[in-house]
């Protein structure tokens, strides 16, 4: 596999082939095994810290909601720029603009398909 990778490597990015003594590889492997517990501990601490920051953010948000409750609830409710009647009107206009061309296109395609199938039946 290494030989294939070396053969297909670009000339600028030459792959280096190094022979390492087994003792050195074993030494570094043992060192990595020793560090495994320490790395998992650091990852666990980072995860806990992230959860603490999330909880603090939610606490600040809740506190702001309580402190500024009167101001928040005095604002007018958000409304959509179109009423339900306007939306239905726009939808029906859109349907009328596109329905007729689509119907005629479908009709034309259907006629072509029927005509082709009839020609195929007649040619047999």
C-alpha positions in Angstrom: 0.0 0.0 0.0 2.9 2.4 0.8 4.5 1.7 -2.5 1.2 2.6 -4.4 1.0 5.8 -2.4 4.6 6.7 -3.2 4.0 6.0 -6.9 0.9 8.2 -7.1 2.3 11.1 -5.0 2.8 14.4 -6.8 6.5 15.3 -7.4 6.2 18.4 -5.2 4.7 16.4 -2.3 7.1 13.6 -2.1 6.2 10.9 0.4 9.1 10.1 2.7 9.7 6.5 3.7 11.2 6.2 7.2 12.1 3.1 9.1 11.6 3.5 12.9 13.0 1.1 15.4 10.3 -1.0 17.2 11.5 0.2 20.6 10.8 3.8 19.7 7.3 3.0 18.4 6.6 1.0 21.6 7.9 3.8 23.8 5.6 6.4 22.1 2.7 3.9 22.1 3.1 3.4 25.9 3.3 7.1 26.4 0.0 7.6 24.5 -1.7 4.9 26.6 -0.5 6.7 29.8 -1.9 10.0 28.5 -5.3 8.4 27.6 -6.8 8.9 31.0 -5.5 12.4 31.3 -6.9 13.4 27.9 -10.3 11.9 28.7 -10.3 13.8 32.0 -9.6 17.1 30.2 -12.3 16.4 27.6 -14.8 15.6 30.5 -13.8 18.9 32.2 -14.3 20.9 29.0 -17.7 19.3 28.5 -18.7 20.2 32.0 -17.5 23.8 31.6 -19.5 24.1 28.4 -22.6 22.9 30.2 -21.9 25.4 33.1 -21.6 28.3 30.6 -24.9 27.2 28.9 -26.6 27.1 32.3 -25.2 30.6 33.2 -26.5 32.0 29.9 -30.0 30.6 30.5 -29.9 32.0 34.0 -29.0 35.5 32.7 -31.7 35.2 30.1 -34.3 34.3 32.7 -33.1 37.0 35.0 -33.4 39.6 32.2 -36.9 38.3 31.4 -37.9 38.8 35.1 -36.2 42.2 35.4 -37.7 43.6 32.1 -41.0 41.7 32.2 -43.2 44.9 32.0 -41.3 46.3 29.1 -41.4 43.0 27.2 -45.1 42.4 27.6 -46.0 46.0 26.9 -44.7 45.6 23.3 -47.3 44.9 20.7 -47.6 41.3 19.5 -45.8 40.5 16.2 -48.1 40.2 13.3 -47.7 38.9 9.8 -47.7 41.6 7.2 -50.6 39.9 5.4 -54.0 39.1 6.9 -55.4 35.6 6.3 -57.7 37.1 3.7 -54.8 38.7 1.9 -52.8 35.5 1.9 -55.8 33.6 0.4 -56.3 36.3 -2.2 -52.6 36.2 -3.2 -52.7 32.4 -3.4 -55.8 32.3 -5.7 -54.2 35.0 -8.0 -51.1 32.9 -8.2 -53.1 29.8 -9.0 -54.9 31.6 -11.8 -51.7 32.9 -13.3 -50.0 29.5 -13.4 -52.9 27.1 -13.6 -54.0 27.8 -17.2 -50.5 27.6 -18.7 -49.8 24.4 -16.7 -53.1 22.9 -17.7 -52.5 23.6 -21.4 -48.9 22.3 -21.1 -50.2 19.1 -19.5 -52.9 18.8 -22.1 -50.3 19.1 -24.9 -48.0 16.6 -23.3 -50.9 14.2 -22.8 -52.0 14.6 -26.5 -48.4 13.9 -27.7 -48.2 10.8 -25.5 -51.6 9.5 -26.7 -50.7 10.3 -30.3 -47.3 8.5 -30.0 -48.9 5.4 -28.4 -51.5 5.3 -31.1 -48.8 5.6 -33.8 -46.9 2.8 -32.1 -50.0 0.6 -32.1 -50.7 1.3 -35.7 -47.1 0.6 -36.8 -47.2 -3.0 -35.3 
